[in-house]
């Protein structure tokens, strides 16, 4: 699984810096977080930095009045109504979005989708809208791969596995090259503690991947490293929490609120505030929380030079770069030559995280709301169900899925 950057407020220079450090990267651009003028002006900077771009139209909530989104010519607050009509609205929509793809220089075309509430008619409406948008895209977009956005409301991902199978079966008939998965978490949680949500998400991703399509997970975080076992090609994540899990941030003009700076301890799959790093320093435990050489790209070096972490000039930007770099390395390390080896690798990561968290907590060092302690069992449950339902197929097709 490859790391993509989910673009957000203030991420332009950070994306360029990371691309230089990594020798290139892929960024999913966010029209909510850049004006059309900025998109045009920044496109060349991204190209020079060896950044491959994708453009997410973000049509999730058509009635949004966000001041930046509404500047894009394709934006229409009657999107849902017009798409359900008999006109060729979808062709005009795709044509307009295609123009912004040209400006951004994208290699793949993300077909938009709307996030509407789950009810008994959801599947029919979802399929009907997808077919219209796919047809329009096939007609208009000729020189790019077609990536269909699959939007999954929270309530859908809390249904029985049979409902997930219906979506997978319908998708078999779609003439697209891949999928961009957008999953709304329960109560917009950062780390989801409801196992059925993650079980269903993994089942869906694994089922789509077995159709030999590219699968990209949008708005992810370290909890979704487990999607490596579903054969997912890439996961996009970013800086602030509003791009590490999907939210309704498109509906209102929300400002970025800068809160505490968090340090991601990769071996524990948890994040810690600087105050608790101070405690670790006082108890001579801070060195044990230092990332290994492979993950240490110099972003957090300042924390381990002897001074109390809270007294250093460790910034939010440093913390973000460290988090993203660690996720990138963890993805790479989890990807193995066989499905079984990949599962074993992830299970070892969960066991290690449990031991590290417990050891730190026994010394009064807590990750609080960003602890992975209660999430370990959720992720174990998800990979067990994936193994039971799709393990044989994934094992048999693993080498093809990774090519």
Secondary structure, DSSP 8 states (H G I E B T S, - for coil): -EEEEE--TT-HHHHHHHHHHHT-EEEEEEGGGS-HHHHHHHHHHHHHTTEEEEEE---S-TT---TTGGGSTT--TTHHHHHTSSSSHHHHHHHHHHHHHHHHT-SEEEE--------TTHHHHHHHHHHHHHHHHHHH--SSEEEEEEEE-TTGGGS-HHHHHHHHHHHTT---SEEEEEEB-GGG-SS---HHHHHHHHHHHHHHHTTT-EEEE-S--GGGGGGGGGT--EEEE-SSGGGTSB-STTSS---------EEEEGGGTEEEEHHHHHHHHHTT-GGGGS--TTT--SSSGGGGSSS-GGGS---HHHHHHHHHHHHHHHHHHH--SSHHHHHHHHHHHHHHHHHHHHHHHTTT---GGG--TTTHHHHHHHHHHHHHHHHHHHHHHHHHHT-
